[in-house]
Amino acid sequence: MRTSSNPVFKNLPRQEGVGGYANFGSGVAGAGQLGNQQYGQQQYGEYGQQYQQAPATRAMTIDDVVTKTGITLAVLTVTAIISFALSSANPSLAPLFVIGGGLIGLVLVLVASFGNKMDNPAIVLSYAAFEGLFLGALSLMFTDVTFGGVGGSALIGQAVLGTFGVFFGMLVVYKTGAIRVTPRFTRMLLGAMVGVLVLMVGNLIASFFTDGGFGLRDGGVLAIVFSLVCIAIAAFSFLLDFDAADQLIRAQAPEKAAWGVALGLTVTLVWLYVEILRLLSYFQRD
């Protein structure tokens, strides 16, 4: 297997006899929930499918993960900039982009996850495009006074820097083995995700009947604590994504499996960015 040309991953040692990268992570369970490998047939739990790896199929490498994640983020970034510009020129478009882009992006993730299409580049890049529309308009609504936002473009820059700072920080944590991805860790993190999701939905429903709902998004002390919890969970979710990539590389999964890793990383990055942007906006308020 090729060594990586990316400086972040370049010095990872190869795993003897398997062809994967040893020490990229030492966990045995992650977002992919890799099953047992049986000579050319592997099951990837969350991906929900079996890859029949023919000899002619090139095995996935870290370079594939980096490249496909970069392409996905580039599509998201371009569409986010376009969405932000269009929404700035015509503020009435912002709610449409937020609702439409967010819903379509969610549907595409569900199709990819439950339709066994995690490795489909068309779905992954379509998700990136619609999520870009969502993020660009949402960023404007958080920072522009037209929508009661604060901070302007500087706040967006801070959120972007914070997001990638957390990403690379968790990559260091994973590479050094400071936190090991074990089945127990995975269960606890997934349980925390479900709990946060239930609170978000409950707060949204409650907001229909009382102003501010449970107070999880009103900018108060409780809202700040809740955002910090969400940021922490999103940060630890990167460990599951890294472990999924590691397990797939070790199992010599087909090259196209890297699209699934790219999708997982992008979903986590989007969630983290929104939570950091929301938290920063709280501190900008009087």
Protein Blocks (a to p, Z undefined) as FASTA:
>chain_A
ZZdfbfklmmpccdehklpaehkbccfbdfkopacdeehiacdfknopacdddfklccdd
fklmmmmmmmmmmmmmmmmmmmmmmmmmmmmlmmmmmmmmmmmmmmmmmmmmmnopmmgm
klmmmmmmmmmmmmmmmmmmmmpmklopahijmlmmmmmmmmmmmmmmmmmmmmnomacc
dfklmmmmmmmmmmmmmmmmmmmmmmmmpghijopanopaklmmmmmmmmmmmmmmmmmm
mmmmmmmmmnopafklmmmmmmmmmmmmmmmmmmmmmmmmmmmpZZ
